[in-house]
Each structure stands twice: as structure tokens, then as C-alpha cells.
């Protein structure tokens, strides 16, 4: 079985995955509902704050229609903890051998990050079809992904890092990009202010980017 079984369907659900840093778990459920209402049901909750796991658990259990993933996974134990909390996929900024070896028994679909062709080749050797490209803008942007599409046809990407509403279309038009990750619609100050209408509006703008998506595989 592929190490990423089920991941393709998740990544195809929406053209944009909001990458969320949440400080107060009490805000998780209304945030999740605001994003789903705006057309972004796939939500990556990072482990950059102590509230991360509890936020995953709250959204997974209480927000109808949400597909929750965990982000900033750095240690194998975080796979297991996030899966128990209800996360369906796990995003890591890199792809260490320790993480790649551990995920097989974690019960969660991995989306490891790469920034070089060599890292991509290692994923291909392990049977991977999808990778996060991070940090997208500093690492070469859409031009880089376009350049490696021919030599690495086995990989499809979710670029994340520095992407904005304005720059998103140039990524989505690439055939080897299934979706993008971004945080512009979930600014921490907007979450802290509980301005859910603003987040829903920003999510609607992001969801509309699907018209630019060229990914057609499978």
C-alpha cells in the first residue's frame, strides 16, 4: 500500500489549504466553521503553539465538513498524537529518514516537505507521489517547480511558504501542483480578534482560486 493512501483525495478537495497557527483553543471551532463556510474544508493546524493538538481535536470533533491535518511535524511521536486527536494528514517542513521510517505505523497520511531534487528522489524511491515544497518562494517558487516537472514526473506538489492571494495562480496553473498552502486568510491577529466574517470572506477569495488549477491526474 502507498505510504500516502487517501492523501490525493484530501489534497484535491480544495485548491488552497489554510495553514493555521492558533494560540487559544477556544477559538478553534469558530475558526474551523468560518473556513468551512468560506469553502476551505481542508485545514492544517500547526504544532507551533501548545494549543495545536487540542485545536485539532476540537475541530475534528465539532466542525462538520472539516478535514483536519497537523502541520510542523518534527518528531515521530507527533504523528501518533495527531492521529489520535483526529488529524487525517500530517505535514512536515522536511523529510528526515527518522520521520519517513516512522510514519508507516502512525495511521496518518504524510505530506513531507522537500526543497531539492535529491530530496524528491528519495521520496520517489520510497513510493511517494505527493510532497510539500517548502519554503516555496525563497526556494525558487513556481519557476523551480516548473523546471523539475519533467525530470521528476512521479511527484506532485503542495507548495507552501510565502505564497499570497496574488501569487497563488502562478503555482496552481502548473500541472505538477495539486494545491497550495497559505496563511494569508488566517492571520493570527484576525483569529485573536474573532473576526470570523473577515476570515470567511478571505476563505471565499482563496477558494475561488480553484479556477486556476491545472492538476488533472487521476
N, C-alpha and C positions, 0 to 999 in steps of 0.2 A: 504494500500500500504506500502511496505517496506520503512523504512527511507533511505535506500541506493539504491533505484531504479536506475538502469542504471550503477551502480558502477562496477559490476562484469565485464561487457564488457570492461570498461576502464582499469581495472587492468589486464585483460588478454591480452591486446593489445601488451605489451612488457614485458620482464622479469625484466627489470630494469627501474625505474623512476628516472631521474636525479633531484636532489634537489638543486635548484639554489638560490644563494644569488647574487643579481645584484645591482650594485651601480650606474650605468649610464643607463638610459632608452634608450639612443641612441644605445646601444649595444644589446638591447633585440631582435630585429628582426633578425639580422645576427646570433646571438646565437641560436635562435629557428630554423633557417634554417639549421645551422650546425648540430644540434642534430637530426632533422628530416632526413637529408641526411644520417646520420650515423645509422639510424634505431631505434631511440628512439623518437617516436612522443608524448608520454605522458610526460609532463614536469610540475614539481611542482616549482612554483615561490614563495619563502617565503616572508613574510611581515617583514623581519628583517631589511630592509632599507626603506627609504622614496620612493624609486623608484619602490617598489614591485607592487603596483596596476597599475601604468602606464605601467610597463613591461608586466603584464598580458594582459592589454588592447591592447597593440601593437602586441604581439604575436598572440593573439586570432583573431585579425582583419587582420593581414598581412601575417601570415605564414601558407601556405597551408599544410594541413595534421596534424597540431599540435593540440593536445588535452591538454589544459592548466588547471592546477589546482592551488589552492592557498595553501600555507603552513604557518605554525606557526600562526594558527588562535587561538586567545586567548579570543576574545570578540564576542558576537553575531552580533554586527554591521558589523564586518568584513566579515561575511557570505554574507550579503546583498551587501556590496560594491564590493566584489569579483565577485559575480554572475552578477552584473550589468556590470562589466568590461569584462565579457566573460569567467570566470572560470567555469569549469564543475564539479569539485570536490573540496573538502575542507579538508585539513589535519590539525589536531591539535596534539600537543605533549601529551596532556592528554584528559580526558573525564569528565569535570565537569558537574554537573547537569544543571547548567545555560546554558552551550553550548548545551547539549543534548536536553534540553527543547526548545531551540530557533530555532534549525535547521529545524524543520518541516515547517516553514513558509518562509524559506530563498530561496527556489528554487535552491538548490545546494546539491549534494550528499556528505555526510560527511564520513570521514575516521578518527575516533577518535583514539588517542593513549592510549595504556594501558601498564602496566609493571607487573601487578599482576593478579592472578586468580580471586580475588574478583572483580576487575575492569572488567575483562572479563565476569563474571557472570552478572554484571549489564547491560552490553551491550546486552547479550543474552535475559535478561528479557525485554528489550526494542525492541527486534526484529532485532537486528543487526546480520549480517553474516560476516562482514569484520572489521578488526581492524589493526591499525598500532601498531607494537611492538617497543617501544622506551624507552630508548636508547638500541638498540639491544645487542651490545657487552657488555657494562657494566652491563646490566640487566640479563645476563645469556646466551645470544647467542643462537645458533642453538640447543644446548643441552636442554635448557629451553623449547623452542618451541616444541621440540620432546616430552618432558616429559608431556606437558599439552595437547597434541593432543588427547589422549584418554579420559580424563575427560571433555574436552571442545570441542567435535566434531562439535559443531554448528559454531565455529569461524574459519575463515581463515585469515592469516596474511600477511601484508606487513612490514617486519622488516626494520628498518632504524636506523642508528646511529653507526658509527664506522666500517661499512662494507666496504671492499675493493674488488678489482677485484679478488684477490686471495682467500678471504674468502667467496665470494658470492656463489660459488657452494654448500657449505655445507648447506646453507639455502634453496636454490632452490630445492634441492633434497627431501626436506620434503613435505609430502603430504598436510600439512596444511599451506603452503606458496604459495601464488599466484604470488608474485613478490617481489622485494626488492627496497628500496630507497637508493640512494648513491650520493655522491658529488665528487667522485674522478675524474670523467671525466669533471667536470665543476669548476675547481679550480679558485678562484677569480682572481689570478694573470694572468691566461691564458685568462680569459674573458677580463680583463683590457688591455691586450696586443693585443686583437682582433686576436688571433691566431686560426682562425676558422678551418683550416685544421687539427690542432692538436686536437681540440675538436671533429671534425668528426671522426678522427681515434680512439680516445678514446671511442666515442659512438659506433663505429662498434665493438670494442672489447667487450663492455658491452652487446650490442645486441646479440652477439654470445653466450652469457651465456644461452640463451633460451634452448640450448640443454640439460642443466642440470635440467630443470624444470620438476617436477613430478606432479604438480597440474593438476587434470583431472576432477574436479567436474563440471557438468553442461555444 
